[in-house]
Amino acid sequence: MEVVSCKVESSEEGVRVDKYLTEQFDSFSSRSAVQKLFESGNITINGKPVSKKYKVHEGEEISVIVPDPVELDVIPENIPLEIVYEDLHLLVVNKPKGMVVHPAPGHTSGTLVNALLYHCRYELSGINGVIRPGIVHRIDKDTSGLLIVAKTDTAHLGLAEQIKEHSFQRQYWTIAYGGFSADAGTIDAPIGRHKTDRKKMCVVTDLSQKSRNAVTHYRVLERMGSFTFLQMELETGRTHQIRVHLASIGHPVAGDEMYGPKPPIAELHGQCLHAGKIGFVHPITGMYLEFDSPLPEYFEKFLKKCRN
């Protein structure tokens, strides 16, 4: 059980307390999650319980008792995996489009973690708990490509440190809407949770809103009329970073159901985004390793259509 608290500032005066909390804490991903805490009496203001409709006032102290998460029972499943590299300490997986990385409400089976538990016989790092064993970094369900998985805690910590220091190379390929005047560029814009839709992220321009710095580099590979084929490189690794950054400059990823135009391109079944290259120093041996993943069939097919 954890207790978190915050003090209301003048700019937040008059905001409903349930909305206020979803904006303050990333762990409260929706108002419904906050409302459950109200129902159990876990939220107080200046030591007294209030209604979820209560409007906050400057200087008030809000305290939230966050109960310990209930871990899902993750079951190993014999799901075929494309293993690009594997040793005693880690493995590199080429994740297919449409596969969820780790279990969550609504996706308790068929995930990469279910498959990894079967393949590795539970020999995965435990740093991220039962739900995300071995997961050092993740890619979205409809993003295909390379992902590193740690088998030991030592390997996990070493890889996580490289990501933190931005020495972990990650290149993606994507097809975005519109034409680019420059052959290359950098998008340096902080990313935070969307104020009204907690499932979405956004570029944050309001300095008072919680955000984290995010930097994405891009290079034009091919211009194809209404679309552009791009190589992307992450300097940081924020949730939905490439998708949010490209949408923020008016070039959303083709097929992106969340940040792109409606209706999305149905044949893509989600964003056209592929994690095609990763490079890192092996946390145990000290050797530099680099792996490539060719463009998958769905990507090649749409690329050919754009060229024609």
Rosetta blueprint (number, residue, H / E / L):
1 M L
2 E E
3 V E
4 V E
5 S E
6 C E
7 K E
8 V L
9 E L
10 S H
11 S H
12 E H
13 E L
14 G L
15 V L
16 R E
17 V H
18 D H
19 K H
20 Y H
21 L H
22 T H
23 E H
24 Q H
25 F L
26 D L
27 S L
28 F L
29 S L
30 S L
31 R H
32 S H
33 A H
34 V H
35 Q H
36 K H
37 L H
38 F H
39 E H
40 S L
41 G L
42 N L
43 I E
44 T E
45 I E
46 N L
47 G L
48 K E
49 P E
50 V L
51 S L
52 K L
53 K L
54 Y L
55 K E
56 V L
57 H L
58 E L
59 G L
60 E L
61 E E
62 I E
63 S E
64 V E
65 I E
66 V E
67 P L
68 D L
69 P L
70 V L
71 E L
72 L L
73 D L
74 V L
75 I L
76 P L
77 E L
78 N L
79 I L
80 P L
81 L L
82 E L
83 I E
84 V E
85 Y E
86 E E
87 D L
88 L L
89 H L
90 L E
91 L E
92 V E
93 V E
94 N E
95 K E
96 P L
97 K L
98 G L
99 M L
100 V L
101 V L
102 H L
103 P L
104 A E
105 P L
106 G L
107 H E
108 T L
109 S L
110 G L
111 T L
112 L H
113 V H
114 N H
115 A H
116 L H
117 L H
118 Y H
119 H H
120 C H
121 R L
122 Y L
123 E L
124 L L
125 S L
126 G L
127 I L
128 N L
129 G L
130 V L
131 I L
132 R L
133 P L
134 G L
135 I E
136 V L
137 H L
138 R L
139 I L
140 D L
141 K L
142 D L
143 T L
144 S E
145 G E
146 L E
147 L E
148 I E
149 V E
150 A E
151 K L
152 T L
153 D H
154 T H
155 A H
156 H H
157 L H
158 G H
159 L H
160 A H
161 E H
162 Q H
163 I H
164 K H
165 E L
166 H L
167 S L
168 F L
169 Q E
170 R E
171 Q E
172 Y E
173 W E
174 T E
175 I E
176 A E
177 Y E
178 G L
179 G L
180 F L
181 S L
182 A L
183 D L
184 A E
185 G E
186 T E
187 I E
188 D E
189 A L
190 P L
191 I E
192 G E
193 R E
194 H L
195 K L
196 T L
197 D L
198 R L
199 K L
200 K L
201 M E
202 C E
203 V E
204 V L
205 T L
206 D L
207 L L
208 S L
209 Q L
210 K L
211 S L
212 R E
213 N L
214 A L
215 V E
216 T E
217 H E
218 Y E
219 R E
220 V E
221 L E
222 E E
223 R E
224 M E
225 G L
226 S L
227 F E
228 T E
229 F E
230 L E
231 Q E
232 M E
233 E E
234 L E
235 E L
236 T L
237 G L
238 R L
239 T L
240 H L
241 Q H
242 I H
243 R H
244 V H
245 H H
246 L H
247 A H
248 S H
249 I L
250 G L
251 H L
252 P L
253 V E
254 A L
255 G L
256 D L
257 E L
258 M L
259 Y L
260 G L
261 P L
262 K L
263 P L
264 P L
265 I L
266 A H
267 E H
268 L H
269 H L
270 G L
271 Q L
272 C L
273 L E
274 H E
275 A E
276 G E
277 K E
278 I E
279 G E
280 F E
281 V E
282 H L
283 P L
284 I L
285 T L
286 G L
287 M L
288 Y E
289 L E
290 E E
291 F E
292 D E
293 S L
294 P L
295 L L
296 P L
297 E H
298 Y H
299 F H
300 E H
301 K H
302 F H
303 L H
304 K H
305 K H
306 C H
307 R H
308 N L
